[in-house]
Amino acid sequence: MKKTVTTLADGRELIYYDAAEDTVRDAVDRRPLGPVSTSSEIRRDPLLGDAVAIASHRQARTYHPPADACPLCPTREGRPSEIPDGHYDVAVFENRFPSLAGDSGRCEVVCFTSDHDASFADLTEEQAALVLAAWTDRTAALAALDQVTQVFCFENRGAEIGVTLGHPHGQIYGYPFVTPRTELMLRSAARHREETGSNLFDDVVAREEKDGSRVVLATGHWIAFVPYAAHWPYEVHLYPRRRVPDLRELDEGARTEFPQVYLELLRRFDRIFGPGEPPTPYISAWHQAPFGGDGREDFALHLELFTIRRTSGKLKFLAGSESGMSVFINDVPPEAAAERLREVASQ
């Protein structure tokens, strides 16, 4: 892998990740950009104790531009973009409209490919491996920042999810605090350790593998299953068999196998609802341990992949119980979801 670090016209960092070691990246961003102005602020909810990012400057962010004005496509003659070069493998840059900035953290955009009409599922295994390398490298870089406590790599795919740019991309958030969802996991893991003397994540994976009814696929280094109490109609959790706290500590075997496993899961998601259906909208989220603090070594890196589509032409909306009380109601039994995801396996 070749890594090239440069800056955009307004001073934001841009990093190219290339498969070929001899790649040269010397294009210059010549756009007349003014300095980035952010107003990100973290506020605490006194009743729930969780954090809310107030970021009014994001109201001005790019919203559903035409394909020929996509800011994530490579720069073309007369059509400058966030990527000055005419082609790229993987590119990462600081978000111009970040939810978190300065002492409040950091937000980055990850462009998976220069092909505007592709999706992650269209990537080759070599391309997917390069994205994994970029996620890992950015996790390490953000871990070194004093203001970052936890790193979250994720992808939102599909207009139904709320994606405003159609180009295949994801984001990386460097939070200045431990996120509420992770705090709940750490609390559950600590309680389980106290009550049983064993690791919660290890026990969950072992239970799913022994039961088998919710396992979607399993390899030498990874296992994917629909969780017993799945919140979403189709939801898969992917774990490396060797428990590690974050992406930096995956071993070579897991890194080598990941592209094949992950691409297979994404392609199955696009086949859930049958031929002729539009691509399945999804959120794909890496859960990594916070840096430092209690519970880090008990935490298990894993990826959670889920869709808000519950059946053909119908979405799962977070209505009264979910949005008002955080109590999910799932219309699809996890065992049925797992069976369907096994049915649509690649031949």
VEXKOL-922927 format. One record per atom (N, C-alpha, C): residue in three letters; x, z, y. Coordinates in steps of 0.1 Angstrom, whole numbers, padded with zeros to 4 digits, always signed. Each point is the difference from the previous one (the first is absolute). Example, Ala and Ser with C-alpha at 12.3 -4.5 7.8 and 13.67 -1.06 7.14 Angstrom:
ALA+0132+0078-0057/ALA-0009+0000+0012/ALA+0009+0000+0012/SER-0004-0007+0011/SER+0009+0000+0011/SER-0008+0008+0011/
//
This chain:
MET+0008+0000-0012/MET-0008+0000+0012/MET+0009+0000+0012/LYS-0004-0008+0010/LYS+0007-0001+0013/LYS-0009+0007+0011/LYS+0005+0009+0007/LYS-0008+0007+0010/LYS+0006-0003+0014/THR-0008-0005+0009/THR+0004-0004+0014/THR-0008+0007+0010/VAL+0006+0008+0008/VAL-0007+0008+0010/VAL+0002-0006+0014/THR-0010-0003+0007/THR+0000-0005+0014/THR-0010+0006+0008/THR-0002-0005+0012/THR-0011+0006+0009/THR-0008-0012+0006/LEU-0013+0004+0003/LEU-0009-0010+0007/LEU+0002+0001+0015/ALA-0007-0009+0007/ALA+0002-0001+0014/ALA-0002+0013+0008/ASP-0009+0008-0005/ASP-0003+0013+0007/ASP+0007+0012-0006/GLY+0010-0003-0008/GLY+0009+0011-0005/GLY-0004+0006-0013/ARG-0012-0004-0006/ARG-0004+0005-0013/ARG+0009-0005-0011/GLU+0002+0008-0010/GLU+0008-0004-0011/GLU-0006-0009-0010/LEU+0007-0010-0005/LEU-0004-0010-0010/LEU+0010-0001-0011/ILE-0004+0001-0012/ILE+0009+0000-0011/ILE-0005-0011-0010/TYR+0010-0009-0003/TYR-0003-0010-0011/TYR+0006+0005-0013/TYR-0008-0003-0011/TYR+0005+0003-0013/TYR+0000-0013-0008/ASP+0011-0005-0004/ASP+0001-0013-0006/ASP+0006+0001-0014/ALA-0005-0008-0009/ALA+0005+0000-0014/ALA+0014-0006-0001/ALA+0003-0010+0008/ALA+0013-0006+0000/ALA+0010+0007+0009/GLU+0011+0004-0006/GLU+0010+0007+0007/GLU+0007-0008+0012/ASP-0001-0013-0001/ASP+0007-0008+0010/ASP-0010-0004+0011/THR-0012+0006+0001/THR-0009-0004+0010/THR+0005+0005+0014/VAL-0001-0009+0010/VAL+0004+0003+0014/VAL-0013+0001+0008/ARG-0001+0011+0008/ARG-0012+0001+0009/ARG+0006+0002+0014/ASP-0001-0010+0008/ASP+0005+0001+0013/ASP-0009-0005+0011/ALA-0013-0002-0004/ALA-0010-0005+0010/ALA-0003+0012+0010/VAL-0002-0004+0012/VAL-0002+0009+0011/VAL-0015+0000+0005/ASP-0006+0011+0002/ASP-0014+0001+0005/ASP+0001-0002+0015/ARG-0005-0011+0005/ARG+0001-0004+0014/ARG-0014+0002+0007/ARG-0009+0007-0005/ARG-0013+0002+0006/ARG+0002+0009+0012/PRO-0007-0002+0011/PRO+0001+0008+0012/PRO-0009+0013-0002/LEU+0004+0009-0009/LEU-0007+0012-0002/LEU+0004+0011+0009/GLY-0010+0008+0005/GLY+0003+0012+0007/GLY+0002+0011-0009/PRO+0005+0011+0004/PRO+0003+0012-0008/PRO-0013+0005-0007/VAL+0002+0005-0012/VAL-0012+0006-0007/VAL-0004+0013+0006/SER-0013+0001+0003/SER-0006+0011+0006/SER-0010+0007-0010/THR+0003+0012-0004/THR-0008+0007-0010/THR-0005+0013+0006/SER-0011+0004-0005/SER-0006+0013+0004/SER-0004+0009-0012/SER+0008-0001-0011/SER-0004+0007-0012/SER+0002+0015+0002/GLU-0011+0007-0005/GLU+0000+0014+0001/GLU-0006+0006-0012/ILE+0006+0011-0006/ILE-0005+0007-0011/ILE-0008+0012+0004/ARG-0013+0001-0004/ARG-0008+0011+0003/ARG-0005+0007-0013/ARG-0001+0013+0000/ARG-0005+0007-0012/ARG-0015+0003+0001/ASP-0007-0002-0011/ASP-0014+0004+0000/ASP+0000+0015-0003/PRO-0006+0008+0009/PRO+0001+0015-0003/PRO-0009+0004-0011/LEU-0010-0008-0004/LEU-0009+0004-0011/LEU+0006-0004-0014/LEU+0005-0012-0001/LEU+0005-0005-0012/LEU+0015+0002-0002/GLY+0007+0002+0011/GLY+0014+0002+0000/GLY+0008-0013-0002/ASP-0006-0011-0001/ASP+0007-0013-0002/ASP+0004-0006+0014/ALA+0008-0010-0001/ALA+0006-0007+0012/ALA-0007-0013+0002/VAL-0002-0003+0013/VAL-0006-0013+0004/VAL+0009-0007+0010/ALA+0003-0012-0002/ALA+0008-0008+0009/ALA-0008-0006+0011/ILE+0002+0003+0012/ILE-0008-0007+0011/ILE+0010-0011+0006/ALA-0005-0012-0001/ALA+0009-0011+0004/ALA-0008-0011+0007/SER-0004+0003+0012/SER-0009-0009+0008/SER+0006-0014+0002/HIS+0014-0001+0000/HIS+0006-0013+0003/HIS-0003-0011-0011/ARG-0005+0005-0012/ARG-0003-0009-0011/ARG-0012-0008+0002/GLN-0008+0003+0010/GLN-0012-0008+0004/GLN+0004-0014+0004/ALA+0013-0002+0004/ALA+0004-0013+0005/ALA+0007-0008-0011/ARG+0001+0005-0013/ARG+0007-0007-0010/ARG-0006-0013-0004/THR+0008-0009-0006/THR-0005-0013-0004/THR-0011+0001-0010/TYR-0011-0008+0002/TYR-0012+0001-0008/TYR-0005-0013-0005/HIS+0002-0003-0013/HIS-0005-0012-0007/HIS+0004-0013+0008/PRO+0013-0002+0002/PRO+0005-0012+0007/PRO-0002-0012-0009/PRO-0001-0012+0006/PRO-0001-0012-0009/PRO+0013-0001-0008/ALA+0000-0008-0011/ALA+0012+0000-0009/ALA+0012-0006+0008/ASP-0002-0009+0009/ASP+0011-0006+0007/ASP+0006+0009+0011/ALA-0006+0012+0001/ALA+0005+0009+0010/ALA+0004+0014-0007/CYS+0001-0001-0013/CYS+0003+0013-0007/CYS+0014+0006+0004/PRO+0000+0012+0004/PRO+0013+0006+0005/PRO+0009+0004-0012/LEU-0004-0002-0012/LEU+0008+0004-0012/LEU+0006-0012-0007/CYS-0004-0012+0005/CYS+0006-0012-0006/CYS+0014-0003+0007/PRO+0008-0008-0007/PRO+0013-0003+0007/PRO-0002-0007+0013/THR+0009+0001+0009/THR+0000-0007+0012/THR+0001-0015-0002/ARG-0008-0008+0007/ARG+0000-0014+0000/ARG+0002-0005+0014/GLU+0004-0012+0002/GLU+0002-0006+0013/GLU-0013+0001+0008/GLY+0001+0007+0012/GLY-0011+0002+0008/GLY-0010+0011-0005/ARG+0004+0007-0011/ARG-0009+0010-0005/ARG+0008+0012-0004/PRO+0005+0008+0009/PRO+0008+0012-0003/PRO-0009+0011-0007/SER+0007+0008-0008/SER-0007+0011-0007/SER+0009+0012+0000/GLU-0004+0010-0008/GLU+0007+0012-0001/GLU+0013-0002-0009/ILE+0000-0012-0007/ILE+0012-0003-0008/ILE+0007-0012+0006/PRO+0011+0002+0006/PRO+0007-0011+0007/PRO+0004-0012-0009/ASP+0004+0004-0012/ASP+0005-0011-0010/ASP-0011-0009-0004/GLY+0004-0012-0005/GLY-0010-0010-0005/GLY-0005+0003-0014/HIS+0007+0009-0007/HIS-0004+0003-0014/HIS+0006+0014-0003/TYR-0007+0007-0009/TYR+0005+0013-0004/TYR-0005+0004-0014/ASP+0007+0009-0007/ASP-0004+0005-0012/ASP-0009+0012+0002/VAL+0006+0011+0005/VAL-0008+0012+0004/VAL+0005+0004+0013/ALA-0009+0003+0009/ALA+0004+0005+0014/ALA-0007+0013+0003/VAL+0007+0009+0006/VAL-0006+0013+0005/VAL+0003+0002+0015/PHE-0010+0004+0007/PHE+0003+0002+0015/PHE-0009+0012+0005/GLU+0005+0006+0010/GLU-0008+0010+0007/GLU-0013-0006+0005/ASN-0011+0007-0002/ASN-0013-0004+0004/ASN+0000+0000+0016/ARG-0005-0011+0006/ARG-0002+0000+0014/ARG-0011+0009+0005/PHE-0010+0003-0009/PHE-0011+0008+0003/PHE-0001+0011-0010/PRO+0010+0009+0000/PRO+0001+0011-0010/PRO-0010+0011+0001/SER-0005+0005-0011/SER-0008+0012+0000/SER+0008+0012+0003/LEU+0013+0000-0004/LEU+0009+0011+0001/LEU+0013-0006+0007/ALA+0005+0007+0010/ALA+0012-0005+0006/ALA+0008+0012+0007/GLY+0013-0002+0002/GLY+0008+0011+0006/GLY+0000+0012-0008/ASP-0002+0012+0006/ASP+0000+0013-0007/ASP-0012+0001-0010/SER-0010-0009+0002/SER-0011+0000-0009/SER+0001-0009-0013/GLY+0012-0004-0002/GLY+0003-0008-0012/GLY+0003-0015+0002/ARG-0002-0008-0010/ARG+0004-0014+0001/ARG-0009-0009-0008/CYS-0004-0012+0004/CYS-0008-0009-0007/CYS+0008-0014-0001/GLU+0000-0005-0012/GLU+0007-0013-0002/GLU-0010-0009-0008/VAL+0003-0014+0002/VAL-0008-0010-0006/VAL+0009-0006-0011/VAL-0005-0003-0012/VAL+0008-0006-0010/VAL-0007-0013-0004/CYS+0007-0011+0003/CYS-0005-0014-0003/CYS+0006-0004-0014/PHE-0009-0002-0010/PHE+0004-0002-0014/PHE+0006-0014-0002/THR-0004-0010+0008/THR+0003-0013-0002/THR-0002-0008+0013/SER+0006-0011+0002/SER-0002-0008+0012/SER-0012-0009-0002/ASP-0006-0001-0012/ASP-0011-0009-0004/ASP-0013+0007+0005/HIS-0006-0005+0010/HIS-0012+0006+0006/HIS-0012+0000-0010/ASP-0001-0010-0008/ASP-0012-0001-0009/ASP+0002+0007-0014/ALA+0011+0007-0002/ALA+0003+0007-0012/ALA-0006+0014+0000/SER+0001+0007-0011/SER-0003+0014-0001/SER+0011+0006-0008/PHE+0000+0014-0001/PHE+0011+0006-0008/PHE-0001-0005-0014/ALA-0012-0002-0005/ALA-0001-0004-0014/ALA+0005-0014-0003/ASP+0003-0008+0011/ASP+0006-0013-0002/ASP+0015+0000+0000/LEU+0006+0012+0003/LEU+0014+0000+0000/LEU+0006-0001-0014/THR+0013-0005+0000/THR+0007+0000-0013/THR+0005+0014-0003/GLU+0005+0003-0012/GLU+0005+0013-0003/GLU+0013+0003+0009/GLU+0008-0010+0002/GLU+0011+0002+0009/GLU-0004+0004+0014/GLN-0010-0007+0005/GLN-0005+0004+0014/GLN-0006+0014+0000/ALA-0007+0004-0010/ALA-0006+0013-0001/ALA+0011+0011-0001/ALA+0011-0003-0007/ALA+0011+0009-0001/ALA+0007+0002+0013/LEU+0000-0011+0008/LEU+0006+0001+0014/LEU-0009+0009+0009/VAL-0013-0001-0002/VAL-0009+0009+0008/VAL+0003+0015-0004/LEU+0001+0002-0013/LEU+0003+0014-0005/LEU+0013+0005+0006/ALA+0010-0009+0001/ALA+0013+0004+0006/ALA-0002+0003+0014/ALA-0008-0008+0008/ALA-0003+0003+0014/ALA-0007+0013+0002/TRP-0010+0003-0008/TRP-0007+0013+0000/TRP+0010+0011-0002/THR+0008-0001-0010/THR+0010+0010-0003/THR+0010+0003+0012/ASP+0005-0011+0005/ASP+0009+0001+0011/ASP-0006+0006+0012/ARG-0012-0004+0003/ARG-0007+0006+0012/ARG-0003+0014-0002/THR-0004+0004-0012/THR-0002+0014-0003/THR+0013+0008+0003/ALA+0011-0005-0004/ALA+0013+0007+0002/ALA+0003+0001+0015/ALA-0002-0011+0007/ALA+0003-0001+0014/ALA-0009+0010+0008/LEU-0013+0000-0003/LEU-0009+0009+0007/LEU+0002+0015-0003/ALA+0004+0002-0013/ALA+0003+0014-0004/ALA+0011+0006+0009/ALA+0009-0009+0006/ALA+0011+0005+0008/ALA-0004+0004+0014/LEU-0012-0004+0004/LEU-0005+0003+0013/LEU-0005+0014+0001/ASP+0004+0008+0011/ASP-0004+0013+0001/ASP-0015+0002+0001/GLN-0007-0010+0006/GLN-0014+0002+0003/GLN-0009-0004-0012/VAL+0006-0005-0011/VAL-0008-0005-0011/VAL+0000+0010-0012/THR-0011+0004-0004/THR-0002+0010-0011/THR-0004-0007-0013/GLN-0007-0010+0001/GLN-0006-0007-0012/GLN-0001-0015+0003/VAL+0003-0008-0010/VAL+0000-0015+0001/VAL-0011-0006-0009/PHE-0008-0008+0006/PHE-0012-0006-0007/PHE+0001-0015+0001/CYS+0003-0007-0011/CYS+0000-0015-0001/CYS-0014-0004-0006/PHE-0007-0009+0007/PHE-0013-0004-0005/PHE-0003-0015+0005/GLU-0010-0005-0007/GLU-0005-0013+0003/GLU-0016+0000+0001/ASN-0006-0005+0011/ASN-0014-0002+0000/ASN-0002-0015-0001/ARG-0008-0004-0010/ARG-0003-0015-0002/ARG-0015-0003+0001/GLY-0003-0009+0009/GLY-0014-0004+0001/GLY-0007+0004+0013/ALA-0008-0009+0005/ALA-0008+0003+0012/ALA-0009+0012-0002/GLU-0005+0002-0012/GLU-0009+0011-0003/GLU+0006+0013+0002/ILE+0013+0000-0002/ILE+0008+0013+0002/ILE+0002+0003+0014/GLY+0000-0011+0009/GLY+0002+0002+0014/GLY+0013-0007+0005/VAL+0006-0008-0009/VAL+0012-0007+0003/VAL-0002-0010+0012/THR+0008+0000+0010/THR-0001-0008+0012/THR+0009-0012+0000/LEU+0010+0000-0009/LEU+0009-0011-0001/LEU+0000-0005-0015/GLY-0003-0013-0002/GLY-0001-0005-0013/GLY+0013-0002-0008/HIS+0011-0001+0007/HIS+0013-0002-0007/HIS+0003+0011-0009/PRO+0005-0003-0012/PRO+0003+0011-0010/PRO+0011+0010+0005/HIS-0005+0012+0002/HIS+0009+0010+0006/HIS-0005+0014-0003/GLY+0009+0010+0002/GLY-0004+0014-0002/GLY+0006+0008+0012/GLN-0001+0013-0001/GLN+0006+0008+0010/GLN+0007+0012-0006/ILE+0008+0006+0008/ILE+0007+0012-0003/ILE-0002+0010+0011/TYR-0005+0012-0003/TYR-0002+0011+0010/TYR+0010+0011-0003/GLY+0007+0004+0010/GLY+0009+0012-0001/GLY-0007+0011+0007/TYR-0007+0009-0007/TYR-0008+0011+0006/TYR+0009+0011+0004/PRO-0004+0007+0012/PRO+0008+0012+0004/PRO-0005+0013-0007/PHE-0009-0002-0010/PHE-0006+0012-0006/PHE-0003-0004-0015/VAL-0004+0009-0008/VAL-0005-0003-0013/VAL-0014-0003+0000/THR-0004-0012-0005/THR-0014-0004+0001/THR-0009+0009-0008/PRO-0013+0000+0005/PRO-0010+0009-0007/PRO-0001-0003-0015/ARG+0000-0012-0004/ARG-0002-0004-0014/ARG+0012+0005-0008/THR+0012-0001+0005/THR+0012+0005-0007/THR+0000+0015-0001/GLU-0005+0007+0011/GLU-0001+0014+0000/GLU-0009+0005-0011/LEU-0011-0007-0002/LEU-0009+0003-0011/LEU+0006-0001-0014/MET+0008-0011-0002/MET+0007-0002-0012/MET+0010+0011-0003/LEU+0008+0003+0011/LEU+0010+0010-0002/LEU-0006+0014-0003/ARG-0012+0003+0006/ARG-0006+0012-0002/ARG-0005+0001-0015/SER-0006-0011-0005/SER-0005-0001-0013/SER+0012+0001-0010/ALA+0011-0006+0003/ALA+0012+0000-0009/ALA+0005+0014+0000/ALA+0001+0007+0011/ALA+0005+0014+0000/ALA-0009+0009-0008/ARG-0013-0001+0002/ARG-0009+0008-0008/ARG+0001-0003-0015/HIS+0001-0012-0004/HIS+0002-0004-0014/HIS+0013+0006-0006/ARG+0010-0001+0008/ARG+0013+0006-0004/ARG-0001+0015-0003/GLU-0007+0006+0009/GLU-0002+0015-0001/GLU-0008+0004-0012/GLU-0010-0008-0002/GLU-0010+0003-0011/GLU+0005-0004-0014/THR+0008-0011-0001/THR+0003-0006-0013/THR+0016+0000-0002/GLY+0007+0000+0011/GLY+0015-0001-0002/GLY+0005-0014-0001/SER-0009-0010+0001/SER+0003-0014-0002/SER-0003-0008+0012/ASN+0004-0012+0000/ASN-0002-0009+0012/ASN-0013-0007-0001/LEU-0008+0001+0011/LEU-0013-0006+0000/LEU+0000-0015-0002/PHE+0009-0007+0007/PHE+0000-0015-0001/PHE+0004-0004-0014/ASP+0010+0007-0006/ASP+0003-0003-0014/ASP-0011+0002-0010/ASP-0008+0011+0003/ASP-0011+0003-0009/ASP-0011-0010+0001/VAL-0003-0005+0013/VAL-0010-0010+0002/VAL+0003-0013-0007/VAL+0013-0004+0001/VAL+0004-0013-0006/VAL-0001+0002-0015/ALA+0005+0011-0006/ALA-0001+0002-0014/ALA-0014+0000-0005/ARG-0009+0006+0007/ARG-0014+0001-0004/ARG-0006-0014+0000/GLU+0003-0008+0010/GLU-0006-0014+0001/GLU+0006-0008-0012/GLU+0013+0001-0003/GLU+0006-0008-0010/GLU-0006+0004-0014/LYS-0002+0013-0002/LYS-0005+0005-0013/LYS-0015-0005-0001/ASP-0008+0001+0010/ASP-0014-0004-0001/ASP-0001-0015-0002/GLY+0007-0007+0009/GLY+0001-0015-0001/GLY-0011-0008+0005/SER-0012+0006+0002/SER-0012-0008+0004/SER+0001-0005+0014/ARG+0008+0006+0009/ARG+0002-0004+0013/ARG+0013-0007+0003/VAL+0009-0001-0010/VAL+0012-0007+0002/VAL-0002-0015+0002/VAL+0006-0005+0010/VAL-0001-0015+0003/VAL+0011-0007-0006/LEU+0012+0004+0002/LEU+0012-0006-0006/LEU+0011+0011-0001/ALA+0009-0002-0009/ALA+0011+0009-0002/ALA+0012-0008-0005/THR+0012+0004+0006/THR+0013-0007-0004/THR+0010+0011-0002/GLY+0012-0004-0002/GLY+0011+0010-0003/GLY+0002+0009+0012/HIS-0002-0005+0012/HIS+0004+0008+0012/HIS-0012+0004+0009/TRP-0012-0006-0003/TRP-0012+0002+0009/TRP-0012+0002-0008/ILE-0010+0007+0006/ILE-0013+0001-0006/ILE-0010+0000+0011/ALA-0011-0008-0002/ALA-0011-0002+0010/ALA-0013+0004-0007/PHE-0008+0008+0008/PHE-0013+0004-0006/PHE-0010+0002+0011/VAL-0013+0000-0003/VAL-0010+0003+0009/VAL-0002+0016-0001/PRO+0001+0007+0011/PRO+0000+0015-0001/PRO-0014+0005-0005/TYR+0001+0011-0007/TYR-0012+0006-0005/TYR-0011+0002+0010/ALA+0003+0004+0012/ALA-0010+0002+0011/ALA+0003-0010+0011/ALA+0000-0013-0004/ALA+0002-0010+0010/ALA-0010+0000+0012/HIS+0005-0001+0012/HIS-0008+0000+0012/HIS-0006-0013+0002/TRP+0007-0011-0003/TRP-0004-0014+0004/TRP-0005-0008-0013/PRO-0008-0010+0003/PRO-0005-0008-0012/PRO+0010-0004-0010/TYR+0011-0006+0006/TYR+0011-0004-0009/TYR+0013+0005+0007/GLU+0006+0010-0007/GLU+0011+0007+0005/GLU+0010+0002-0011/VAL+0013-0004+0003/VAL+0010+0002-0010/VAL+0012+0008+0006/HIS+0005+0009-0008/HIS+0012+0008+0004/HIS+0012-0005-0009/LEU+0011-0003+0006/LEU+0012-0005-0007/LEU+0011+0010+0002/TYR+0005+0005-0012/TYR+0011+0010+0000/TYR+0012-0005-0007/PRO+0012+0003+0005/PRO+0012-0002-0008/PRO+0000+0011-0011/ARG+0005-0004-0012/ARG+0000+0010-0011/ARG+0009+0012+0003/ARG+0011-0003+0007/ARG+0009+0010+0004/ARG-0004+0005+0013/ARG-0004+0013+0001/ARG-0005+0005+0013/ARG+0011+0001+0010/VAL-0003-0006+0012/VAL+0010+0001+0012/VAL-0009+0002+0012/PRO+0006+0006+0011/PRO-0007+0004+0012/PRO-0003-0012+0009/ASP+0009-0010+0000/ASP-0002-0011+0009/ASP+0007-0013-0005/LEU-0002-0011+0007/LEU+0005-0013-0004/LEU+0015+0000-0002/ARG+0007+0008+0008/ARG+0015+0000-0001/ARG+0005+0003-0014/GLU-0008+0008-0007/GLU+0006+0006-0013/GLU-0005-0008-0012/LEU-0007-0011+0001/LEU-0004-0008-0011/LEU+0013-0005-0007/ASP+0000+0000-0013/ASP+0012-0005-0007/ASP-0001-0015-0002/GLU+0011-0006-0005/GLU+0001-0014+0000/GLU-0010-0006-0010/GLY-0003+0007-0011/GLY-0011-0005-0009/GLY-0013-0002+0007/ALA-0004+0011+0007/ALA-0013+0000+0007/ALA+0000-0011+0011/ARG+0011-0002+0007/ARG+0001-0010+0011/ARG-0002-0014-0006/THR+0007-0002-0012/THR-0001-0013-0006/THR-0014-0004-0005/GLU-0007+0010-0006/GLU-0013-0002-0005/GLU-0011-0001+0010/PHE+0002+0006+0012/PHE-0011+0002+0009/PHE-0006-0014+0004/PRO+0008-0010+0004/PRO-0007-0012+0005/PRO-0010-0006-0010/GLN+0004+0000-0013/GLN-0009-0006-0010/GLN-0013+0009-0001/VAL+0002+0013+0000/VAL-0012+0009-0002/VAL-0009-0001+0012/TYR+0006+0001+0012/TYR-0008+0000+0012/TYR-0007-0013+0003/LEU+0007-0011-0002/LEU-0007-0013+0002/LEU-0011-0002-0010/GLU+0002+0005-0013/GLU-0011-0001-0009/GLU-0012+0008+0004/LEU+0002+0012+0006/LEU-0012+0008+0005/LEU-0007-0008+0011/LEU+0007-0005+0009/LEU-0006-0007+0012/LEU-0008-0012-0005/ARG+0006-0007-0010/ARG-0007-0012-0005/ARG-0013+0003-0007/ARG+0001+0011-0007/ARG-0012+0005-0007/ARG-0011+0004+0010/PHE+0004+0006+0011/PHE-0010+0004+0011/PHE-0007-0012+0005/ASP+0007-0011+0001/ASP-0006-0013+0005/ASP-0009-0006-0010/ARG+0000+0005-0013/ARG-0008-0006-0010/ARG-0012+0009-0004/ILE-0001+0012+0006/ILE-0010+0010-0004/ILE-0014-0006+0000/PHE-0003-0007+0011/PHE-0014-0004+0003/PHE-0003-0014-0005/GLY+0009-0006-0007/GLY-0002-0013-0006/GLY+0004-0012+0008/PRO+0000-0012-0006/PRO+0005-0012+0007/PRO-0009-0003+0012/GLY+0006-0006+0010/GLY-0008-0004+0012/GLY-0002+0010+0010/GLU+0004+0013-0003/GLU-0001+0011+0010/GLU+0011-0001+0009/PRO-0002+0004+0013/PRO+0011+0001+0009/PRO+0010+0010-0004/PRO+0013+0000+0005/PRO+0010+0010-0003/PRO-0005+0014+0002/THR+0003+0008-0010/THR-0004+0014+0001/THR+0007+0008+0011/PRO-0008+0006+0010/PRO+0006+0008+0010/PRO+0006+0013-0006/TYR+0011+0004+0004/TYR+0006+0013-0006/TYR+0009+0007+0010/ILE+0002+0013-0004/ILE+0011+0008+0007/ILE+0009+0004-0011/SER+0013-0002+0002/SER+0011+0003-0009/SER+0009+0010+0007/ALA+0001+0012-0005/ALA+0007+0011+0007/ALA+0010+0007-0009/TRP+0012+0001+0005/TRP+0011+0008-0006/TRP-0001+0014+0004/HIS-0001+0010-0009/HIS+0000+0014+0003/HIS+0014+0005-0003/GLN+0007+0005+0011/GLN+0013+0005-0002/GLN+0001+0015+0005/ALA+0009+0007-0006/ALA+0001+0014+0004/ALA+0006+0001+0014/PRO-0005+0010+0008/PRO+0006+0003+0013/PRO+0015+0004-0002/PHE+0007-0001+0011/PHE+0014+0004-0001/PHE+0002+0015+0003/GLY+0007+0006-0009/GLY+0001+0015+0001/GLY-0013+0007-0003/GLY+0001+0013+0001/GLY-0012+0008-0002/GLY-0002+0003-0014/ASP-0010+0009-0003/ASP-0003+0004-0013/ASP-0008-0011-0007/GLY+0002-0001-0013/GLY-0008-0009-0008/GLY+0006-0014-0001/ARG+0010-0004+0007/ARG+0005-0013-0001/ARG+0004-0004-0014/GLU+0008+0008-0007/GLU+0004-0004-0013/GLU-0011+0000-0010/ASP-0011+0006+0003/ASP-0012+0000-0009/ASP-0009-0012+0002/PHE+0003-0007+0012/PHE-0009-0011+0003/PHE+0004-0013-0008/ALA-0009-0009-0003/ALA+0002-0012-0007/ALA-0003-0012+0008/LEU+0010-0008+0003/LEU-0003-0013+0006/LEU-0010-0008-0008/HIS-0010-0006+0007/HIS-0009-0008-0007/HIS-0007-0010+0010/LEU-0005-0010-0005/LEU-0007-0010+0008/LEU-0015+0001-0003/GLU-0009+0000+0010/GLU-0014+0000-0002/GLU-0006-0013+0005/LEU-0006-0008-0008/LEU-0006-0013+0003/LEU-0015+0001-0002/PHE-0008-0004+0011/PHE-0014+0001-0002/PHE-0007-0011+0009/THR-0012-0003-0004/THR-0008-0009+0008/THR-0013+0006+0004/ILE-0005-0004+0012/ILE-0013+0005+0005/ILE-0012-0009-0005/ARG+0003-0011-0008/ARG-0010-0008-0005/ARG-0005+0006-0013/ARG-0013+0002-0002/ARG-0005+0007-0012/ARG-0006-0010-0010/THR-0005-0011+0005/THR-0005-0011-0008/THR+0000-0013+0008/SER-0003-0011-0006/SER+0000-0012+0007/SER-0009+0000+0013/GLY+0006-0002+0011/GLY-0007-0001+0013/GLY-0004+0014+0006/LYS+0004+0011-0006/LYS-0004+0013+0004/LYS+0012+0009+0002/LEU+0000+0007+0011/LEU+0012+0009+0004/LEU-0005+0015-0002/LYS+0010+0008-0002/LYS-0002+0014-0001/LYS+0002+0006+0014/PHE-0010+0004+0007/PHE+0001+0006+0013/PHE+0001+0015-0001/LEU+0008+0006+0009/LEU+0002+0014+0001/LEU-0011+0005+0009/ALA-0011+0004-0006/ALA-0012+0004+0008/ALA-0001+0015+0001/GLY-0012+0006+0000/GLY-0001+0014+0004/GLY+0008+0010-0008/SER-0001+0000-0014/SER+0008+0009-0008/SER+0015-0001+0002/GLU+0004-0013-0001/GLU+0015-0003+0001/GLU+0005+0003+0014/SER-0006-0006+0010/SER+0006+0002+0013/SER-0004+0013+0006/GLY-0011+0006-0003/GLY-0004+0012+0006/GLY+0005+0013-0007/MET+0002-0001-0013/MET+0004+0012-0008/MET+0012-0003-0009/SER+0006-0012+0000/SER+0011-0003-0008/SER-0003+0001-0015/VAL-0013-0002-0004/VAL-0004+0001-0014/VAL-0003-0015-0004/PHE+0009-0006-0009/PHE-0002-0013-0004/PHE-0011-0002-0011/ILE-0007-0011+0000/ILE-0010-0003-0010/ILE+0004-0014-0005/ASN+0004-0001-0013/ASN+0005-0013-0005/ASN-0010-0006-0009/ASP-0004-0012+0003/ASP-0010-0008-0008/ASP+0006-0005-0013/VAL+0013-0001-0002/VAL+0006-0006-0012/VAL+0007+0010-0008/PRO-0004+0003-0012/PRO+0007+0010-0008/PRO+0015-0004-0002/PRO+0009+0009+0001/PRO+0014-0003-0001/PRO+0003-0007-0013/GLU-0006+0004-0011/GLU+0002-0007-0013/GLU-0004-0014+0000/ALA-0011-0003+0006/ALA-0005-0014+0001/ALA+0009-0008+0009/ALA+0005+0006+0011/ALA+0010-0007+0009/ALA+0013-0004-0008/ALA+0005+0010-0008/ALA+0012-0003-0007/ALA-0002-0011-0011/GLU-0012+0001-0006/GLU-0003-0011-0010/GLU+0000-0013+0006/ARG-0006-0001+0012/ARG+0000-0013+0007/ARG+0014-0005+0004/LEU+0008+0009+0004/LEU+0013-0003+0004/LEU+0009-0004-0012/ARG-0003+0005-0012/ARG+0007-0005-0012/ARG-0006-0014-0004/GLU-0012-0002+0002/GLU-0006-0013-0003/GLU+0006-0012+0007/VAL+0004+0003+0013/VAL+0004-0011+0008/VAL+0016-0001+0000/ALA+0006+0005-0010/ALA+0015-0001-0001/ALA+0004-0014-0001/SER+0012-0003+0005/SER+0006-0013-0001/SER+0002-0004-0015/GLN-0003-0012-0003/GLN+0001-0005-0015/GLN+0015-0004-0002/
//
